[in-house]
Amino acid sequence: TKSHKTSAEAAAAAQVESAPVALTESDLDAPVVIELRETSTFWLLEETGTCVATDSILAPKVAERNDAYAKLLKARHDMADMYVERAAQTFSGDHKVKEVQTPSSVGVEMGTQASGWDIYDTQTGDEAEAEAKSTEAAVAAAIAKRSRGAGGSSQASGCFSGDSCSQSGAYQGSSSFDGSSVSASMAAGVDTADVRQEATPEAVEASIHSLPNLPSTLRVAERVVSQNAYHKPHLAYRNIMQESSWSSSPGMEHLWGFQSEESAGRNVSCLEWNPVKHDMLAVAYGEFDFSAQRDGLILFWSLKNPSYPDKIISVPCGVTCIAFSREHPNLLAAGLYDGTVCVYDIRKDEAKPTLESGAANGKHTDPVWALRWVDHGAERGGEHLVSISTDGRVMQWNMKKGLEQSELMMLKRVAASAKQGGDAPKALGSEGIISRRSAGLCIDFCPKDPNIYIAGTEDGHLHKCSCSYSEQYLESYFGHAGPVYKLRWSPFCPNTFVSCSADWTVKLWNAEVSSPVFSLQSGTDYVADVCWSHDNSTVFASATGDGRVDVWDLAANTLDPIKSIKTPHTLSCVSFARSSPVLVTGNASGVVDVYQLTGTLAQPVERTAAEQLAALEKVTATVHNAPGGAAAA
C-alpha cells in the first residue's frame, strides 16, 4: 500500500544519511569559509561617566564650565562679603497606591417621620419668632404714643377672644405675639402692615449686634482672602525665590500701595515702623500748608491685609509727626499742627489719647514737626519724649504724672558774624538782631550718647545741643541755604549724620566739622525726607517734591544716586523697612507706595558693627584728608 511505501522510503533515506561520507583529496584541499556575526548587546548596568575624552566634541564645553567654577571659588574666597550660602531641602512625599488615597465612604441608614407642619415650623420658626418680637415692641410703642395723644388711655369698642377688658373699658394686651396683639393694633388704630414694615430693619440690626464674634471672624476671613490675592507680592516683600535680587545692577520694583477711602486726598506727613512688630507701619496724615488744614488721621497698615488698615485713629487736627516708644512699643506719640502732643495706646479699641498736652501744662504754640523717644537710663527716669516746634522750643515730656514738660533748649538765631566766623567759640549761641527765636523743624539724637542731639532750623542751620546744658549750642553747622526739613543720625557711626533741605541738596556731616562732608544734588526741587538703610552703613534714600526717589551708596558713587525713579506725585516722606529689602514712600495723594529693592540693594551685607563703621569712615576719610576738608557732588 501507499503507507507502507512511504515508511520504507523514509527508512532508506535515514540509512543513507547515517552512512559516512567519503572525502577525496581535492575536497580536503579546498578552502573552507566560516562567517562570524555579532549578536545584540545586553546591558546589565549603565553609569554615566564624569569625564570626557580630550578629542570629544563636548570637551570645550566641559573645560569652559570647569574654568567658570574655578573663578567662582576664587571670587568667593577673595570677596566673601558678596556671596552667601543658601541651603534647600526637598521633601519627597510617601508613595501611596490608588486604593489608600481616598478614604472609604461609610453609609448609615436612618429613618424618621415628619409631617408638612413639622418641616414648615423648622424652616420658618426662628424667623417668625424674631419678627413677632420686633412687631410686638413696635405695636406697644405705637399704642403708648396714641394713648398719650388721646388723654392717657385708649378705649376699645369691644373685647376679642383671648383679650381681657377692665371695668373702665381700657385695653390690657398680652405680652406675647398672638391674637391679642393684632386686636391691640386694631383697637388703637395702628396699621399692622406698617408696623411690621418699620420693625424689620430694626430686627435685622438687632440680630447683627447680637453676634459679638462676627466682626473678628469677618476680619480673619478678610485677611485670608487678602493674603491669597497678595501671595506673589508678599514673596517679593520677603525676598523669597526672587531671581532679580541676585542681579548685579541695583533696582526698585513697585509691589503695591497702602490706600483706602479714609486716606484718599490726604497728605502723608510721617511714616513710622513699630520697633517690635517690624511689619506694622503707622502712617500719619496731615497737611503742611496753613490754608489747607483739615482733620488728621493715623492709620496702621500690616502685611496681613494690605487693602485696609488694621486700626484707624481720627484726630481733630492735622498730624505732623509720630513716633513709637522703644521701651513700650504699644505707645505711639503724635504731634499735631496746633502744637498738641498726645500719646495713644494702640492696644485699646478706643481712639482717644491716653495722655495729651494742653494749655495748662505748657504745650507748643506752633506745629510740632518732630518727636523722638530718648532712653536716659533707669537712674535718670527712663524713657522720655522730646518734641521740637517752630515756636523755637525743644521740650522734654515726662509721663510719670501725666505729661509734664521741661524746656531743653530755646533755639536762637545765629548772628552773621557766626556764619562767617565758623568755628569761633564766641560766635556760638549768639542772638540775632531782628528776632531772637529760631524756628525748629527737625531733631535727632546721637545713637551712642542720648544727651547729645542736633536740631535743624528754618534758617538752614543745624545746632548741636546737650540735654544737660541749655544756655548755648555746643556746635553749629552751616551749609544749607534753605530750611532743613529732616536730619538723621547714622545708626552705625556716632559722628555722622545726614540732612535734607529746601535748597535741593542732601548733605553728609561729621559732628566734629562745621562744614558738610558731602553735598549731593539730583534734581531741582526741595528734598522732603531722607533716611538711612538698616543693613548698609553707606546707603541712604531721599524723596523730593517733584516725585523723585533716590537711593545713594557712598561706597559706590558720591556724585549720583545708584538708583532713581520718578513718580507722578509729590513725595513727602521715605523710609526703609526694618526686616526686608523694602523701601516705602508717602505722597500728597494719601498713598504709601511699597517698593522692592533688587540687585545689589537686596543682597545681605554680612558685616559686624565694627565693619559697618569702618566702611562709612573709609568713604569720608578721603574727604577729611583733602586740603579743602569737604566735597561737593
Secondary structure, DSSP 8 states (H G I E B T S, - for coil): -HHHHHHHHHHHHHHHHHS-----HHHHHS-------------S-----S---TTSTTHHHHHHHHHHHHHHHHHHHH-GGG---------------HHHHS-------------HHHHHHHHHHHHHHHHHHHHHHHHHHHHHHHHHHHTS--B-SS--TT-EE-TT-BEE--SSSSHHHHHHHHHHT--HHHHHHHHHHHHHHHHHHT-TTHHHHHHHHHHHHHHHHTHHHHHHHTT-S-GGGGSSS-EEEEEEEE--TTTTT--EEEEEE-SSSTT-EEEEE--SSGGG---EEEEEE-TT-TTS-SEEEEESS-EEEEEE-SSSTTEEEEEETTS-EEEEETTSSS-S-SEE--TTTT--SS-EEEEEEEE--GGGTSEEEEEEETTSEEEEEE-TTS-EEEEEEE-B---HHHHHHSS-GGGTT---SS-SB--EEEEEE-SS-TTEEEEEETTS-EEEEETTB-SS-SEEE---SS-EEEEEE-SS-TTEEEEEETTS-EEEEETT-SS-SEEE--SSS-EEEEEE-SS-TTEEEEEETTSEEEEEETTT-SSS-SEEEE-SS-EEEEEE-SSSSEEEEEETTS-EEEEEEEGGGTS-----HHHHHHHHHHHHHHHHHSSSS----
